[in-house]
Amino acid sequence: MNPGPSPLFNLMPIILIFVVFYFLLIRPQKKTQNEHKKMIASLKKNDEVITAGGIHGTVVNVKEHTVTLKVDDNVKIEVQKSGISTMKRKASE
């Protein structure tokens, strides 16, 4: 009698699916998260940023967990650092 396929052979499709998910979904997401953390950590005065809510502003003050943004003449708002989605232009440019 011929024995059936090995149990490892039966698990190969599941292992292959996990490997594909890792390289197509998990790894790029972690890279994006790390880049966002670096961007948040490097915020400084006069950087132009866009918040997750779509507010464009210039960094006036950086605190431990928050950033004060100047959005218009005499209008400043304080937002969480995690609420900053992108940086338009760095201060040194």
JOCOR-V888900 format. One record per helix or strand. SS is the DSSP state (hx for helix, st for strand). FROM is the first residue (numbers start at 0). TO is the last residue. If there is no record, write none. Layout:
ss={SS | SS}
from={FROM | FROM}
to={TO | TO}
This chain:
ss={hx | st | st | st | st | hx | st}
from={6 | 47 | 55 | 65 | 74 | 80 | 83}
to={40 | 50 | 61 | 71 | 79 | 82 | 88}
